[in-house]
């Protein structure tokens, strides 16, 4: 097979990978705290052909850390994180970090995510409130009070920039490098009565979807032309021989 066909095939595989991520992003454009998935492609040089040939890698996916838009709900059990920090909850396999600050309080006073996982304080312990004292007041540093009594603090954590994030469900992430408690509340903090939406830009994603489709069609045309050229060459050789 001609090297150009292999190059075109590698391009199609890369486009399919990108199409999958765009489709997943678009499907979660209204999911609170969702982090968009991006793909990084690299050029691979092969020396298995007569001349060095550049191929497209299948692509490495990563999660965007760009903040999503914040909307006001006035629900005291909704919080948004300001700055590059994360809330934490106890997942089934360990601690999970999230920007989805929609919370609920159980009849026993436990503070949990909407899916029932316990939210954690800065020491990694579940947060327990007084179920008879109503919704808490939450300060920027996460400190929670009920009727003027301090009941604990929502943990805020920073994840190193070089950490690779693995998605948990829709809005949670698990880093491969340990997160650290946030200390500078001038740079990060809690906004009570707000929620952070998905950081997916729907207009941008639809534009990417159109661009991918056009690129895929262009590669298909290139493959068809290459195959026609090869077939014509084989017929010509057969006729002359």
Helices and strands as residue ranges (DSSP letters): H 3-27, E 37-40, E 43-46, E 53-56, E 60-63, E 70-72, E 79-82, E 87-91, E 94-98, E 103-105, E 111-113, E 137-138, E 143-146, E 149-153, E 157-158, E 165-168, E 172-175, E 180-181, E 189-192, E 194-196, H 202-240
